[in-house]
Amino acid sequence: MRPYPVILCFVLVFSSLAGLALPPVRAADWQQVTRFTGSGTQQLNTTEFSIAGSEWRIVWSYTPNSIEPSLTIFSFFIVRHGEGAPFGEYVYESGTDTTSGVLYIHEGPRPYYLMILAANTAGYTITVESDRSTEVGTGMLTLIIALVIAIPVALIIVMVYILRKRKRTQKAPTFAEYPQPPPPPPPA
């Protein structure tokens, strides 16, 4: 056998691994997933929403109380489905310094919900948007599954080829190399 199949397998495996290490696609197609609004003083957990892509964002804004704006607090925390504690992404603002912003999240797909804490607000709006260009479609999912199966199979084929080649190149022992039986015992 020629070494070309082995070289071809290595090229295919490494080129597919190199393709997986490409930088993420820049977000371009933001679509609204859900929106939450409220006012006054609230402490609540929102309904769950599902993110289908790996890039999403939360566009938020609030209006401080006009009488005592320094007493206004607005915050929310992102919680993964099935977990009770926030996972690290959050917004916490008070007063009138920063009353709007965008929080980008680079995690998904999975369901989430928000823990909202608002105090003395005239109103707030939280809009969750997902980048549709990072959603894993059925074609991409099929490709990922195929790679997960193809890479180990290719490696197994290469290993079998190498082992068979190594076994063939080993010299078969000659008759002189076999251990000789001991001489028969003398007749009694």
ZISULTA-V168946 format. One record per pair of residues at least 12 apart in sequence whose C-alpha atoms are under 8 Angstrom apart, sorted by the first residue. I is the first residue (numbers start at 1). J is the second residue. D is the distance in whole Angstrom. If there is no record, write none. Layout:
I J D
I J D
This chain:
6 158 6
6 161 8
9 154 6
9 155 8
9 158 7
13 151 6
13 154 7
16 147 8
25 133 8
25 134 7
27 55 7
27 131 6
27 133 7
27 134 7
28 131 7
28 133 7
29 130 8
29 131 5
29 132 5
29 133 6
30 56 8
30 129 6
30 130 5
30 131 5
30 132 6
31 129 5
31 130 5
31 131 6
31 132 7
32 127 7
32 128 6
32 129 4
32 130 6
33 49 7
33 50 8
33 51 8
33 127 8
33 128 5
33 129 5
33 130 6
34 49 7
34 127 6
34 128 5
34 129 7
35 125 7
35 126 6
35 127 4
35 128 6
36 125 6
36 126 5
36 127 6
37 123 7
37 124 6
37 125 4
37 126 6
38 123 6
38 124 5
38 125 7
39 118 7
39 120 8
39 121 5
39 122 5
39 123 4
39 124 6
40 118 7
40 119 6
40 120 5
40 121 5
40 122 6
40 123 7
41 117 8
41 118 5
41 119 4
41 120 5
41 121 7
42 116 7
42 117 6
42 118 5
42 119 6
43 115 7
43 116 6
43 117 5
43 118 6
44 115 6
44 116 5
44 117 7
45 113 7
45 114 6
45 115 4
45 116 6
46 113 6
46 114 5
46 115 7
46 116 8
47 113 6
47 114 8
48 81 8
48 111 6
48 112 5
48 113 5
48 114 8
49 111 5
49 112 6
49 113 6
50 109 7
50 110 6
50 111 4
50 112 6
51 108 6
51 109 5
51 110 5
51 111 6
51 112 8
51 130 7
52 108 7
52 109 5
52 110 7
52 130 7
52 132 8
52 135 5
52 136 7
53 108 6
53 109 5
53 130 7
53 131 6
53 132 6
53 133 8
53 134 5
53 135 4
53 136 6
54 106 6
54 107 5
54 108 5
54 109 6
54 131 8
54 134 6
54 135 7
55 104 8
55 105 6
55 106 5
55 107 6
55 108 7
55 130 6
55 131 6
55 134 6
56 104 6
56 105 5
56 106 7
56 107 8
56 128 7
56 129 6
56 130 4
56 131 6
57 102 7
57 103 5
57 104 4
57 105 6
57 128 6
57 129 5
57 130 6
58 102 6
58 103 5
58 104 7
58 126 7
58 127 6
58 128 5
58 129 6
59 100 8
59 101 6
59 102 5
59 103 7
59 126 6
59 127 5
59 128 6
59 129 8
60 100 5
60 101 6
60 102 6
60 124 8
60 125 6
60 126 4
60 127 6
61 99 6
61 100 4
61 101 7
61 124 6
61 125 5
61 126 7
62 74 7
62 99 5
62 100 6
62 121 7
62 122 7
62 123 6
62 124 4
62 125 6
63 99 7
63 121 6
63 122 5
63 123 5
63 124 6
64 95 6
64 96 6
64 99 8
64 120 7
64 121 5
64 122 6
64 123 7
65 120 6
65 121 5
65 122 5
66 122 8
69 95 5
69 96 6
70 94 7
70 95 4
70 96 7
71 94 7
71 95 6
71 119 8
71 120 7
72 94 5
72 95 5
72 118 8
72 119 6
72 120 5
72 121 6
73 92 8
73 93 6
73 94 4
73 95 7
73 117 8
73 118 6
73 119 5
73 120 7
73 121 7
74 91 8
74 92 6
74 93 5
74 94 6
74 116 8
74 117 6
74 118 5
74 119 6
74 121 7
75 90 7
75 91 5
75 92 4
75 93 6
75 116 6
75 117 5
75 118 6
76 90 6
76 91 5
76 92 7
76 114 6
76 115 5
76 116 4
76 117 6
77 89 6
77 90 4
77 91 7
77 114 6
77 115 5
77 116 7
78 90 6
78 112 7
78 113 6
78 114 5
78 115 7
79 112 6
79 113 5
79 114 6
79 115 7
80 110 8
80 111 6
80 112 5
80 113 7
81 110 7
81 111 5
81 112 5
81 113 7
89 105 8
90 103 8
91 103 8
109 135 8
